[in-house]
Amino acid sequence: MLIQDAIAAALTGRSPRNLPARNGHKSAAVALILQPTAEGGDALLYIERACHPGDPWSGNLGFPGGRIDAGDRDARAAAERETREEVAIDLAPARFLGQLDDEYGVRVPVRVSAFVFGLTGPATVCCNSEAVRHFWVPLTRLCDVAHHGTRTVDWHGQPLQVPAIAIAAEAPPLWGLTYRFTRQLLHWSCRGHKMNHFI
């Protein structure tokens, strides 16, 4: 639990950047979920989104989450609801570790808020039709610069050179908004630990 404790201490001691809504931008929220590993560290949950026509994130890696609905109490409630719907994880009993800075989409008009949760034990992930599979990726792998680099990705028929992380041999590259939120989390999880070389 040391890494979860460090993240909680870092995030609760600061005010996250809450970006204003832009005209034409949708608002969305995601959940970054940490789970302890057998080796004593933590792993972060990613999902691979199903391929759907018209979905700008079709086939990409992401975190559980989605659009904030009118019935949601706030952005965090939207992230928790979407997590229940997409991967069948109830975050109510999870430890809330804090909120990251908001991010705007670069190629999609969206403002995304991100919330970090810590589980105390293994979770059963049941993906719905929006996701084809999931990955628990150790933070040690994410912090290893050997897995960071530039990748060519297909953005609706257009090849793009983007900064990315290889999370697993069988997974697509991690890039875009999910990459930026991952970098934020790694910044706070690496503070005070041996992974400081990453920052």
C-alpha beads as a LAMMPS data file, in Angstrom:
LAMMPS data file: protein, C-alpha beads

199 atoms
198 bonds

1 atom types
1 bond types

-500.0 500.0 xlo xhi
-500.0 500.0 ylo yhi
-500.0 500.0 zlo zhi

Masses

1 110.0

Atoms # bond

1 1 1 0.000 0.000 0.000
2 1 1 3.038 2.298 0.084
3 1 1 2.528 3.619 -3.439
4 1 1 -1.192 4.183 -2.855
5 1 1 -0.313 6.047 0.354
6 1 1 2.207 8.208 -1.506
7 1 1 -0.289 9.046 -4.256
8 1 1 -2.997 9.899 -1.734
9 1 1 -0.633 12.129 0.242
10 1 1 0.502 13.950 -2.907
11 1 1 -2.939 14.437 -4.451
12 1 1 -4.775 15.470 -1.277
13 1 1 -2.148 18.116 -0.626
14 1 1 -2.861 20.015 -3.839
15 1 1 -5.736 21.539 -5.784
16 1 1 -6.314 19.853 -9.161
17 1 1 -6.535 22.021 -12.265
18 1 1 -10.225 22.234 -13.162
19 1 1 -10.457 23.389 -16.775
20 1 1 -13.419 25.513 -17.879
21 1 1 -15.873 24.106 -20.387
22 1 1 -15.292 25.213 -23.968
23 1 1 -18.007 25.869 -26.498
24 1 1 -18.780 22.650 -28.326
25 1 1 -16.798 20.511 -25.892
26 1 1 -18.398 17.570 -24.133
27 1 1 -17.490 16.773 -20.525
28 1 1 -16.328 13.301 -19.521
29 1 1 -14.731 11.560 -16.550
30 1 1 -12.508 8.499 -16.119
31 1 1 -11.326 6.310 -13.255
32 1 1 -7.694 5.283 -12.748
33 1 1 -7.879 2.119 -10.638
34 1 1 -4.886 0.694 -8.783
35 1 1 -4.745 -2.877 -7.504
36 1 1 -2.002 -4.436 -5.335
37 1 1 0.236 -7.008 -7.016
38 1 1 1.677 -10.195 -5.560
39 1 1 5.133 -8.592 -5.722
40 1 1 4.100 -5.833 -3.338
41 1 1 3.558 -3.059 -5.878
42 1 1 0.473 -1.817 -7.671
43 1 1 -0.971 -2.299 -11.150
44 1 1 -3.159 0.097 -13.141
45 1 1 -6.275 -0.978 -15.034
46 1 1 -6.659 -0.258 -18.760
47 1 1 -9.348 -1.372 -21.152
48 1 1 -9.130 -1.830 -24.913
49 1 1 -12.183 -0.205 -26.401
50 1 1 -14.278 -2.125 -28.891
51 1 1 -14.310 -1.008 -32.527
52 1 1 -17.473 0.988 -33.164
53 1 1 -18.131 3.256 -36.163
54 1 1 -18.257 6.878 -35.061
55 1 1 -16.417 6.265 -31.784
56 1 1 -13.305 8.504 -31.800
57 1 1 -11.516 6.156 -29.344
58 1 1 -12.502 2.969 -31.170
59 1 1 -9.879 0.251 -30.670
60 1 1 -7.669 2.358 -28.401
61 1 1 -6.579 1.823 -24.825
62 1 1 -8.379 3.841 -22.200
63 1 1 -9.577 3.998 -18.633
64 1 1 -13.132 3.112 -17.597
65 1 1 -15.203 6.235 -18.036
66 1 1 -17.356 8.265 -20.356
67 1 1 -19.627 11.231 -20.769
68 1 1 -20.984 13.048 -17.720
69 1 1 -24.769 12.701 -17.767
70 1 1 -27.304 15.181 -16.419
71 1 1 -28.260 12.675 -13.706
72 1 1 -24.712 12.381 -12.370
73 1 1 -24.042 14.189 -9.091
74 1 1 -20.648 15.360 -10.344
75 1 1 -17.709 14.241 -12.490
76 1 1 -16.488 11.722 -9.916
77 1 1 -19.944 10.139 -9.735
78 1 1 -19.910 9.840 -13.528
79 1 1 -16.537 8.051 -13.435
80 1 1 -17.840 5.637 -10.788
81 1 1 -21.057 4.959 -12.738
82 1 1 -19.217 4.361 -15.994
83 1 1 -16.807 2.001 -14.219
84 1 1 -19.716 -0.106 -12.932
85 1 1 -21.238 -0.204 -16.416
86 1 1 -18.054 -0.926 -18.382
87 1 1 -16.051 -3.281 -16.149
88 1 1 -18.455 -4.198 -13.285
89 1 1 -16.219 -2.771 -10.551
90 1 1 -18.018 -0.983 -7.713
91 1 1 -15.751 1.825 -6.528
92 1 1 -17.905 2.717 -3.505
93 1 1 -15.779 0.610 -1.111
94 1 1 -12.500 1.553 -2.841
95 1 1 -10.103 4.091 -1.399
96 1 1 -10.353 7.451 -3.138
97 1 1 -6.783 8.658 -3.647
98 1 1 -7.460 12.001 -5.319
99 1 1 -8.076 13.857 -8.552
100 1 1 -5.623 14.570 -11.365
101 1 1 -5.565 17.753 -13.460
102 1 1 -8.248 18.004 -16.143
103 1 1 -7.197 17.544 -19.760
104 1 1 -8.657 18.772 -23.044
105 1 1 -8.767 16.438 -26.008
106 1 1 -6.386 17.411 -28.811
107 1 1 -8.305 15.830 -31.688
108 1 1 -11.707 15.374 -30.028
109 1 1 -13.609 18.323 -28.477
110 1 1 -13.843 16.996 -24.931
111 1 1 -12.829 18.009 -21.410
112 1 1 -11.940 15.029 -19.223
113 1 1 -11.639 14.814 -15.432
114 1 1 -9.719 11.902 -13.897
115 1 1 -10.082 10.336 -10.450
116 1 1 -7.713 7.843 -8.817
117 1 1 -8.910 4.897 -6.716
118 1 1 -7.078 2.192 -4.814
119 1 1 -8.343 -1.360 -4.300
120 1 1 -7.227 -3.459 -1.338
121 1 1 -7.353 -6.771 -3.189
122 1 1 -7.949 -8.448 -6.555
123 1 1 -10.970 -7.289 -8.529
124 1 1 -13.001 -9.291 -11.025
125 1 1 -13.263 -7.380 -14.301
126 1 1 -16.265 -8.103 -16.540
127 1 1 -16.091 -5.949 -19.663
128 1 1 -19.342 -4.930 -21.345
129 1 1 -19.807 -4.404 -25.085
130 1 1 -17.771 -1.177 -24.990
131 1 1 -14.515 -3.018 -24.240
132 1 1 -12.957 -6.148 -25.726
133 1 1 -10.369 -6.888 -23.014
134 1 1 -8.544 -5.411 -20.064
135 1 1 -4.974 -5.187 -18.775
136 1 1 -3.542 -4.778 -15.269
137 1 1 -0.178 -3.096 -15.868
138 1 1 2.374 -2.818 -13.039
139 1 1 3.463 0.729 -12.277
140 1 1 7.057 -0.511 -12.432
141 1 1 6.576 -1.344 -16.124
142 1 1 4.910 2.002 -16.805
143 1 1 7.809 3.807 -15.130
144 1 1 10.426 1.870 -17.119
145 1 1 11.644 4.259 -19.818
146 1 1 12.494 1.279 -22.023
147 1 1 8.773 0.992 -22.767
148 1 1 8.400 4.682 -23.693
149 1 1 8.931 6.046 -27.158
150 1 1 7.273 7.269 -30.341
151 1 1 4.801 5.080 -32.183
152 1 1 2.841 5.377 -35.413
153 1 1 -0.879 5.043 -34.787
154 1 1 -3.847 5.086 -37.133
155 1 1 -6.210 7.972 -36.475
156 1 1 -9.225 7.187 -38.669
157 1 1 -7.060 6.418 -41.676
158 1 1 -4.421 9.053 -40.936
159 1 1 -1.007 7.868 -39.631
160 1 1 0.210 9.885 -36.643
161 1 1 3.562 9.899 -34.858
162 1 1 2.796 10.180 -31.143
163 1 1 4.509 9.683 -27.783
164 1 1 3.383 6.324 -26.411
165 1 1 4.006 3.520 -23.924
166 1 1 4.057 -0.195 -24.746
167 1 1 2.044 -1.725 -21.891
168 1 1 2.088 -5.318 -23.194
169 1 1 3.226 -7.168 -26.309
170 1 1 -0.359 -8.017 -27.284
171 1 1 -1.811 -4.561 -26.578
172 1 1 -2.091 -1.518 -28.834
173 1 1 0.164 1.424 -27.894
174 1 1 -0.939 3.684 -25.070
175 1 1 -1.201 7.246 -26.364
176 1 1 -3.356 10.384 -26.377
177 1 1 -5.428 11.446 -23.383
178 1 1 -4.873 8.122 -21.632
179 1 1 -1.121 8.563 -22.038
180 1 1 -1.275 12.077 -20.576
181 1 1 -3.268 10.958 -17.538
182 1 1 -0.867 8.046 -17.078
183 1 1 2.081 10.447 -17.099
184 1 1 0.342 12.542 -14.456
185 1 1 -0.184 9.508 -12.231
186 1 1 3.410 8.351 -12.685
187 1 1 4.648 11.769 -11.612
188 1 1 2.878 11.442 -8.264
189 1 1 3.508 7.708 -7.790
190 1 1 7.238 8.049 -8.468
191 1 1 7.822 10.817 -5.934
192 1 1 9.922 9.544 -3.053
193 1 1 10.430 6.096 -4.592
194 1 1 13.168 4.410 -6.592
195 1 1 11.300 5.210 -9.794
196 1 1 12.314 8.871 -9.565
197 1 1 14.493 8.461 -12.680
198 1 1 11.282 8.486 -14.727
199 1 1 10.268 12.039 -13.830

Bonds

1 1 1 2
2 1 2 3
3 1 3 4
4 1 4 5
5 1 5 6
6 1 6 7
7 1 7 8
8 1 8 9
9 1 9 10
10 1 10 11
11 1 11 12
12 1 12 13
13 1 13 14
14 1 14 15
15 1 15 16
16 1 16 17
17 1 17 18
18 1 18 19
19 1 19 20
20 1 20 21
21 1 21 22
22 1 22 23
23 1 23 24
24 1 24 25
25 1 25 26
26 1 26 27
27 1 27 28
28 1 28 29
29 1 29 30
30 1 30 31
31 1 31 32
32 1 32 33
33 1 33 34
34 1 34 35
35 1 35 36
36 1 36 37
37 1 37 38
38 1 38 39
39 1 39 40
40 1 40 41
41 1 41 42
42 1 42 43
43 1 43 44
44 1 44 45
45 1 45 46
46 1 46 47
47 1 47 48
48 1 48 49
49 1 49 50
50 1 50 51
51 1 51 52
52 1 52 53
53 1 53 54
54 1 54 55
55 1 55 56
56 1 56 57
57 1 57 58
58 1 58 59
59 1 59 60
60 1 60 61
61 1 61 62
62 1 62 63
63 1 63 64
64 1 64 65
65 1 65 66
66 1 66 67
67 1 67 68
68 1 68 69
69 1 69 70
70 1 70 71
71 1 71 72
72 1 72 73
73 1 73 74
74 1 74 75
75 1 75 76
76 1 76 77
77 1 77 78
78 1 78 79
79 1 79 80
80 1 80 81
81 1 81 82
82 1 82 83
83 1 83 84
84 1 84 85
85 1 85 86
86 1 86 87
87 1 87 88
88 1 88 89
89 1 89 90
90 1 90 91
91 1 91 92
92 1 92 93
93 1 93 94
94 1 94 95
95 1 95 96
96 1 96 97
97 1 97 98
98 1 98 99
99 1 99 100
100 1 100 101
101 1 101 102
102 1 102 103
103 1 103 104
104 1 104 105
105 1 105 106
106 1 106 107
107 1 107 108
108 1 108 109
109 1 109 110
110 1 110 111
111 1 111 112
112 1 112 113
113 1 113 114
114 1 114 115
115 1 115 116
116 1 116 117
117 1 117 118
118 1 118 119
119 1 119 120
120 1 120 121
121 1 121 122
122 1 122 123
123 1 123 124
124 1 124 125
125 1 125 126
126 1 126 127
127 1 127 128
128 1 128 129
129 1 129 130
130 1 130 131
131 1 131 132
132 1 132 133
133 1 133 134
134 1 134 135
135 1 135 136
136 1 136 137
137 1 137 138
138 1 138 139
139 1 139 140
140 1 140 141
141 1 141 142
142 1 142 143
143 1 143 144
144 1 144 145
145 1 145 146
146 1 146 147
147 1 147 148
148 1 148 149
149 1 149 150
150 1 150 151
151 1 151 152
152 1 152 153
153 1 153 154
154 1 154 155
155 1 155 156
156 1 156 157
157 1 157 158
158 1 158 159
159 1 159 160
160 1 160 161
161 1 161 162
162 1 162 163
163 1 163 164
164 1 164 165
165 1 165 166
166 1 166 167
167 1 167 168
168 1 168 169
169 1 169 170
170 1 170 171
171 1 171 172
172 1 172 173
173 1 173 174
174 1 174 175
175 1 175 176
176 1 176 177
177 1 177 178
178 1 178 179
179 1 179 180
180 1 180 181
181 1 181 182
182 1 182 183
183 1 183 184
184 1 184 185
185 1 185 186
186 1 186 187
187 1 187 188
188 1 188 189
189 1 189 190
190 1 190 191
191 1 191 192
192 1 192 193
193 1 193 194
194 1 194 195
195 1 195 196
196 1 196 197
197 1 197 198
198 1 198 199
